[in-house]
């Protein structure tokens, strides 16, 4: 009976705000416990296995990412379509559809 009046506490926005506050309190406690930074010497420079590595700007390309994203999109849609084709005389269209999907994937892979 008491819980019926407090049921709004388990709604997603209230739960999100509650856990956001808990995360902030954990963050603040960790920040208070952490030692203070003394920027001396090479403390803030890049270090790898005893070598001093100069900082280099790296330009990432998303071309390969888009190829993989398009591949997985095509494959997921193909699986969804083939899985939902009804049984009967129309089922042979799945073979034609998979042939077209194969050609699309072949064009995608040969282009990159």
C-alpha positions in Angstrom: 0.0 0.0 0.0 2.9 2.4 0.8 4.7 1.4 -2.4 1.7 2.3 -4.6 2.2 6.0 -3.8 6.0 5.8 -4.5 5.8 3.9 -7.8 7.0 7.0 -9.7 10.4 6.4 -8.2 11.0 3.4 -10.5 10.2 5.3 -13.7 13.1 5.5 -16.2 13.7 9.3 -15.9 13.8 9.2 -12.1 16.0 6.1 -12.1 18.3 7.8 -14.7 18.7 10.9 -12.5 19.3 8.8 -9.4 22.0 6.7 -11.0 23.5 9.8 -12.6 23.8 11.3 -9.1 25.3 8.0 -7.8 27.9 8.0 -10.6 28.8 11.7 -9.9 29.2 10.9 -6.2 31.6 8.0 -7.1 33.5 10.3 -9.4 33.8 13.0 -6.8 35.0 10.5 -4.2 37.6 9.1 -6.6 38.8 12.6 -7.4 39.1 13.5 -3.7 41.1 10.3 -3.0 43.5 10.6 -6.0 46.9 12.2 -5.5 47.5 15.6 -6.9 49.4 15.8 -10.2 52.9 17.4 -10.2 53.7 18.1 -13.8 57.5 17.4 -13.6 59.8 16.2 -16.3 58.4 13.8 -18.8 55.3 12.8 -16.8 52.9 14.0 -19.4 54.8 13.0 -22.5 54.2 9.9 -24.6 56.1 6.8 -23.4 56.4 3.3 -25.0 58.9 0.6 -23.8 61.6 3.1 -23.0 61.4 5.0 -26.2 60.5 8.7 -26.5 57.9 8.9 -29.2 57.3 12.3 -30.8 53.6 13.3 -31.0 52.2 12.9 -34.5 48.8 13.9 -35.7 47.0 10.9 -37.1 44.2 11.3 -39.7 41.7 8.5 -39.5 39.8 7.5 -42.5 36.3 6.1 -42.3 36.2 4.6 -45.8 36.8 1.0 -44.6 34.3 1.5 -41.7 31.6 2.5 -44.2 32.3 -0.6 -46.4 31.8 -2.9 -43.3 28.8 -1.0 -42.1 27.2 -1.3 -45.6 28.1 -5.0 -45.7 26.5 -5.7 -42.4 23.4 -3.7 -43.2 22.9 -5.5 -46.5 23.4 -8.9 -44.8 21.0 -8.1 -41.9 18.3 -6.9 -44.3 18.8 -10.0 -46.5 18.4 -12.3 -43.5 15.3 -10.5 -42.4 13.7 -10.6 -45.8 14.6 -14.3 -46.4 13.4 -15.3 -43.0 10.0 -13.7 -43.5 9.3 -15.0 -47.0 6.1 -17.2 -46.8 6.2 -20.8 -47.8 4.7 -21.9 -51.1 5.2 -21.0 -54.7 6.6 -17.6 -53.8 9.6 -19.1 -51.9 11.7 -19.3 -55.1 11.9 -15.5 -55.0 14.3 -15.9 -52.1 16.9 -17.5 -54.4 16.6 -14.6 -56.8 16.8 -12.1 -53.9 19.9 -13.9 -52.5 21.5 -13.8 -56.0 21.0 -10.0 -56.1 22.4 -9.7 -52.6 25.4 -11.8 -53.6 26.1 -9.5 -56.6 25.7 -6.4 -54.4 28.2 -7.8 -51.8 30.5 -8.8 -54.7 30.4 -5.2 -56.1 31.0 -3.8 -52.6 34.0 -6.0 -51.9 35.6 -5.6 -55.3 35.3 -1.8 -55.2 37.3 -1.4 -51.9 
